[in-house]
Amino acid sequence: MKPVAWILGLLLALAVALAAPVIARRTHPRRDCANEVLTVKGPHGEEIQCVCLGGTLSTCLTPEQ
């Protein structure tokens, strides 16, 4: 009976570990893409401008200085 309990515990822990990133990703608020151009922070902290088409981000560019 002990090996079955260990296997079930391991499977439960694995399921929680695999589900955590999916749940965490859905808790982040999405950017409102109602405007045509959004200015957001890039991956390195720089400002980038993104164009919205049909309510979704389509193209992102660095703004000209």
N, C-alpha and C positions, 0 to 999 in steps of 0.2 A: 504494500500500500504506500510506503514511503516514496519509492521511485515514481509512482504516478503523481503524487503530490508535488514532487520536485519538477517533474516535466510540465505539469499544469501551471505551476508558478513561473517557470521559465517562459512558457508560451504567453502568459498574461503580461509579464514584464516586456517581452519582445513586442507584443501588440501595442502596449502603451508607448514604448520608445518609437515605434514607427508612426503612430498617430499624432504624436506631439508636434512635429513640424507642420503637419497639415492644419491642425487646430490653431497653431500660433500664426500661420500665414493668414488665416481668415479673420483674425482679430484686429489686424492693422487696418486703419481706415483707408479707403481708396481716395485718390485725388479726384476732385470734381472736374470733369472735363466738359463743362457746359460752355466755357469760354473757348475762343478759337486759338489763343496762344497762352501757354502757362510758362512761368519762370520757376524752375525747381532747382534744388541742389543736386549736383551730380555725385558720382561715387567717390570722388576725391575732394568734395566740398566746393567745387566751382559751380557757378551758375550756368544752367543750360535752359534753352527755350524749346518747348515742345509744342507742336501743332496738333490740334484735335480735329478729327474728322469723324462724324457720326457718333460722337460721344466717347471715342477711344483715342488714346495717344497714337499718332501715326509716325511722326518724325521728330527727332530731337537734334538740335544744333547748338553749338556754342555761340553766344551773341558776339557780334562784331564790336570791337572796342573803338 
